[in-house]
Amino acid sequence: MQQIGILGVGELTEKVVMGLRRSGYTGRICLSPRNQKRAEALRDDWDCEVMDSNQRVADGSAVLFLGVRPEAVEQVAEEVSVTSDQTVISLVAGMNLQELDRHFPHAKRVRAMLSYAAQINQSTVVVTPAGEPHESLLRDLGTLVVLDNEQAFELATVAACMNGWFYFFLGELQQWFVEKGLNNEQAAQLVMGNMQDCLASARQQPGLSLEELGNRIATPGTFTAAGLDVLNGANMREPWRQACDVILQQLVKTP
């Protein structure tokens, strides 16, 4: 089984390691010494090896996950030498393939995006370009979406940001229930349970748009419709659209 190297042990790469092990991956996983405490926890709990340098991580690894911040990529690239037989899977948001080519000119370069749900093998995993071995490896972390161009990948990155926004939105709803008298656990169950119900129903009816599914519930005279009137009156959609536009502009570096 091929060896995997982790360049930059952080929150996201930690979840990748956990998901790979949970999926049954038994190959060698080598970790960079960055973030020593987290790396040692992965070593002890998830059968990894902490190396003494980034080059030692790269040596022998067929696949390298790059999980550092954009400003740290250049330094990491200066510390490692990779070959055409190796694949660098970049989890660095906003760094395009052309920039990766400058830093890792010899390796096969792939962009990937996933969420913390990778740790339980339930993340949406977006990659570009298509190919192996990265598709087979990343597929085990959840639902794989392969995109053939970077413009589509940047749009998908906006969706990944929504993943984080949803927590705050759901947290606000949870807090409302708590203020009205429920305890935190009850409020969380109601909010997350109804979100799960919504997603499950939508997945079972792929032929219907999300708007149409909503309209079938918010029929005239219902409590759902009454609440929706309030939300629409406050133009609830516009802030979400504005947030998406801001992120997309930053990703594609447009004014």
C-alpha positions as CSV (number, residue, x, y, z in Angstrom):
1,M,0.0,0.0,0.0
2,Q,1.3,3.4,-0.9
3,Q,2.9,5.7,1.7
4,I,1.2,9.1,2.4
5,G,2.9,12.2,3.7
6,I,1.3,15.1,5.5
7,L,3.0,18.5,5.0
8,G,1.4,20.7,7.7
9,V,-0.4,19.0,10.5
10,G,-3.4,21.1,11.3
11,E,-7.1,20.8,11.9
12,L,-8.0,19.8,8.3
13,T,-5.2,17.4,7.7
14,E,-5.8,15.8,11.1
15,K,-9.4,15.0,9.9
16,V,-8.0,13.6,6.7
17,V,-5.8,11.2,8.6
18,M,-8.6,10.1,10.8
19,G,-10.9,9.5,7.9
20,L,-8.3,7.5,6.0
21,R,-7.7,5.2,8.9
22,R,-11.4,4.8,9.6
23,S,-11.9,3.8,5.9
24,G,-9.4,1.0,6.4
25,Y,-6.2,2.6,5.0
26,T,-3.4,0.6,6.6
27,G,-0.4,2.1,4.7
28,R,2.3,4.2,6.3
29,I,1.3,7.8,7.1
30,C,4.2,10.2,7.7
31,L,3.7,13.6,9.5
32,S,5.7,16.8,9.3
33,P,7.0,18.0,12.7
34,R,4.9,21.2,12.4
35,N,2.4,21.4,15.3
36,Q,4.2,18.8,17.3
37,K,1.5,18.2,19.9
38,R,-1.2,17.4,17.3
39,A,1.2,15.3,15.3
40,E,2.1,13.3,18.4
41,A,-1.6,12.7,19.1
42,L,-2.1,11.4,15.6
43,R,1.0,9.2,16.0
44,D,-0.4,7.7,19.3
45,D,-4.0,7.4,18.3
46,W,-4.0,6.8,14.6
47,D,-0.8,4.9,13.9
48,C,1.2,7.6,12.2
49,E,4.9,8.5,12.2
50,V,6.2,11.9,13.1
51,M,9.3,12.7,10.9
52,D,12.1,15.1,11.8
53,S,11.8,17.2,8.6
54,N,9.5,17.9,5.7
55,Q,11.9,16.1,3.3
56,R,11.7,13.0,5.4
57,V,7.9,13.2,5.0
58,A,8.3,13.5,1.3
59,D,10.8,10.6,0.9
60,G,9.0,7.5,-0.2
61,S,5.5,9.1,-0.1
62,A,3.5,8.5,-3.3
63,V,1.0,11.1,-2.2
64,L,1.6,14.3,-0.2
65,F,-1.2,16.3,1.4
66,L,-0.2,20.0,1.6
67,G,-2.1,21.5,4.5
68,V,-0.4,24.8,5.4
69,R,-1.5,28.4,5.0
70,P,-0.8,30.1,1.7
71,E,2.0,32.2,3.1
72,A,3.8,29.1,4.3
73,V,3.7,27.2,1.0
74,E,6.9,28.8,-0.4
75,Q,8.9,27.8,2.7
76,V,7.6,24.2,2.6
77,A,8.4,24.0,-1.1
78,E,12.0,25.1,-0.5
79,E,12.3,22.3,2.1
80,V,11.2,19.4,0.0
81,S,12.2,17.9,-3.3
82,V,9.5,15.9,-5.1
83,T,9.5,13.9,-8.3
84,S,7.1,13.2,-11.2
85,D,6.2,10.0,-9.5
86,Q,4.6,11.9,-6.6
87,T,1.2,13.6,-6.3
88,V,0.8,16.8,-4.2
89,I,-2.8,17.2,-3.1
90,S,-3.2,20.8,-2.1
91,L,-5.7,21.8,0.6
92,V,-4.6,25.4,0.4
93,A,-7.6,27.5,-0.3
94,G,-7.2,30.1,-3.0
95,M,-3.9,28.8,-4.4
96,N,-4.4,27.8,-8.0
97,L,-2.7,25.2,-10.1
98,Q,-0.4,27.7,-11.8
99,E,0.9,28.8,-8.4
100,L,1.3,25.2,-7.3
101,D,3.2,24.5,-10.5
102,R,5.7,27.2,-9.5
103,H,6.3,25.7,-6.1
104,F,6.2,22.0,-7.1
105,P,7.2,21.9,-10.8
106,H,8.0,18.2,-11.0
107,A,5.1,16.6,-9.0
108,K,1.6,15.9,-10.2
109,R,-0.5,18.7,-8.7
110,V,-4.1,18.4,-7.5
111,R,-6.4,20.8,-5.7
112,A,-8.8,19.3,-3.2
113,M,-11.4,20.7,-0.8
114,L,-13.2,19.0,2.0
115,S,-14.7,19.6,5.3
116,Y,-14.1,18.4,8.9
117,A,-16.7,15.6,8.2
118,A,-13.8,13.8,6.4
119,Q,-12.9,12.4,9.8
120,I,-16.1,10.3,9.8
121,N,-16.0,9.7,6.0
122,Q,-19.0,11.9,5.3
123,S,-17.4,15.0,3.7
124,T,-18.2,16.4,0.3
125,V,-14.7,16.1,-1.4
126,V,-14.1,18.3,-4.4
127,V,-11.0,17.8,-6.6
128,T,-9.5,19.1,-9.8
129,P,-8.2,17.8,-12.1
130,A,-9.4,14.2,-12.4
131,G,-7.0,11.3,-12.1
132,E,-5.3,8.7,-10.0
133,P,-4.2,7.9,-7.3
134,H,-5.9,10.8,-5.7
135,E,-9.5,10.0,-6.7
136,S,-9.4,6.5,-5.2
137,L,-7.8,7.9,-2.0
138,L,-10.1,10.8,-1.5
139,R,-13.3,8.9,-2.4
140,D,-13.0,7.1,0.9
141,L,-13.5,10.4,2.8
142,G,-17.0,10.9,1.6
143,T,-18.8,11.9,-1.6
144,L,-16.3,12.7,-4.4
145,V,-17.0,15.5,-6.8
146,V,-14.5,15.8,-9.7
147,L,-14.4,19.1,-11.6
148,D,-12.6,19.6,-14.8
149,N,-11.7,23.3,-14.4
150,E,-10.6,25.7,-11.7
151,Q,-13.4,28.2,-12.3
152,A,-15.8,25.5,-11.1
153,F,-13.5,24.6,-8.3
154,E,-13.5,28.2,-7.0
155,L,-17.3,28.1,-7.0
156,A,-17.2,24.9,-5.0
157,T,-14.9,26.6,-2.5
158,V,-17.7,29.1,-1.9
159,A,-19.9,26.2,-1.0
160,A,-17.3,25.0,1.5
161,C,-17.4,28.4,3.2
162,M,-21.1,27.9,3.6
163,N,-20.3,24.8,5.6
164,G,-18.8,27.1,8.2
165,W,-21.6,29.7,8.0
166,F,-24.3,27.1,8.6
167,Y,-22.9,26.5,12.1
168,F,-23.5,30.1,13.1
169,F,-27.0,30.1,11.5
170,L,-28.0,27.0,13.3
171,G,-26.4,28.2,16.5
172,E,-28.6,31.3,16.4
173,L,-31.7,29.2,16.0
174,Q,-30.6,27.0,18.8
175,Q,-30.1,30.0,21.1
176,W,-33.6,31.2,20.3
177,F,-35.0,27.9,21.6
178,V,-32.9,28.1,24.7
179,E,-34.1,31.7,25.4
180,K,-37.6,30.4,25.1
181,G,-37.1,27.7,27.7
182,L,-35.5,24.6,26.1
183,N,-32.2,23.3,27.3
184,N,-29.2,23.2,25.0
185,E,-29.5,19.6,24.1
186,Q,-33.2,19.8,23.3
187,A,-32.6,22.9,21.2
188,A,-29.7,21.3,19.3
189,Q,-31.8,18.2,18.6
190,L,-34.6,20.2,17.2
191,V,-32.4,22.4,15.0
192,M,-30.1,19.7,13.7
193,G,-32.9,17.1,13.4
194,N,-35.0,19.4,11.2
195,M,-32.0,20.3,9.1
196,Q,-31.3,16.6,8.6
197,D,-35.0,16.0,7.7
198,C,-34.8,18.7,5.1
199,L,-31.6,17.3,3.5
200,A,-32.9,13.7,3.6
201,S,-36.1,14.7,1.8
202,A,-34.3,16.8,-0.8
203,R,-31.9,13.9,-1.6
204,Q,-34.8,11.6,-2.1
205,Q,-36.4,13.9,-4.6
206,P,-33.6,15.0,-6.9
207,G,-36.1,15.9,-9.7
208,L,-37.5,18.8,-7.7
209,S,-35.7,22.1,-7.1
210,L,-35.0,23.1,-3.5
211,E,-37.4,26.1,-4.0
212,E,-40.2,23.8,-5.2
213,L,-39.7,21.6,-2.2
214,G,-40.0,24.6,0.1
215,N,-43.1,25.8,-1.6
216,R,-44.8,22.5,-1.1
217,I,-44.4,23.0,2.7
218,A,-45.0,26.8,2.9
219,T,-48.4,26.7,1.3
220,P,-50.8,29.6,1.8
221,G,-52.3,29.8,5.3
222,T,-49.7,27.6,7.0
223,F,-47.5,28.7,9.9
224,T,-44.5,28.0,7.6
225,A,-45.8,30.5,5.1
226,A,-46.3,33.1,7.8
227,G,-42.8,32.8,8.9
228,L,-41.5,32.8,5.4
229,D,-43.3,36.1,4.7
230,V,-41.3,37.7,7.6
231,L,-38.0,36.4,6.3
232,N,-38.7,37.5,2.7
233,G,-39.8,40.9,4.0
234,A,-36.4,41.2,5.6
235,N,-34.7,40.2,2.3
236,M,-33.1,37.2,3.9
237,R,-31.4,36.0,0.7
238,E,-29.4,39.1,0.0
239,P,-26.8,38.8,2.8
240,W,-26.0,35.2,1.7
241,R,-25.6,36.3,-1.9
242,Q,-23.3,39.1,-0.9
243,A,-21.2,36.9,1.3
244,C,-20.8,34.4,-1.6
245,D,-19.9,37.2,-4.0
246,V,-17.2,38.5,-1.7
247,I,-15.6,35.1,-1.3
248,L,-15.7,34.4,-5.0
249,Q,-14.1,37.7,-5.8
250,Q,-11.3,37.0,-3.4
251,L,-10.7,33.5,-4.8
252,V,-10.5,34.6,-8.4
253,K,-8.6,37.8,-7.4
254,T,-11.0,40.1,-9.1
255,P,-11.5,43.7,-8.0
